[in-house]
Amino acid sequence: MPREKSAGSIIYRLENGLPIYLLLHYAPSESGKRGHWGFAKGHVEEGETEEETAKREVAEETGIKDLKIMPGFKEIEKYFFRRSYGLKGEAREKAPWVFKLVVFFVAETRQEEIKISDEHSGFLWLTYEESLKKLSFKNAREILKKANEFITKNPL
């Protein structure tokens, strides 16, 4: 079974002493892939550390360069998906399964202005409670819960 490894960050900034989280909207694709709300992430390139990948992907997807990854937080998300991009009908149903591993860090920024990449159709800065409601996948909500607990117990 093919495997993929990605890395990303749960990005936050402080507003009135409370964390506000950045969520990105991944646009629906022409191949039928649904749009969803999530965090900045992308494939680990050869020779990169997971942390380097997370910083690069955040910069590419959001334009954020002012980013501080908080030491002590690293969560791993694992799931399976079908590599069906661009496929239709029966070919889509027979697409190979892929095992995906995503490493998430917590990162603080002071930058409010975002410049999203072409793979996204929107972004929102939301409170913890609003973020939990907006995130599309249960795995992402679970990681946000752990990140929020970490941030509130380990303020910078």
Beta strands, then each sheet from edge to edge (+ up, - down):
strand 1: 3-15
strand 2: 18-26
strand 3: 36-38
strand 4: 40-43
strand 5: 68-69
strand 6: 75-82
strand 7: 97-108
strand 8: 120-126
sheet 1: 3+ 2- 1+ 4-
sheet 2: 3+ 2- 1+ 7+ 5-
sheet 3: 3+ 2- 1+ 7+ 6-
sheet 4: 3+ 2- 8+
end
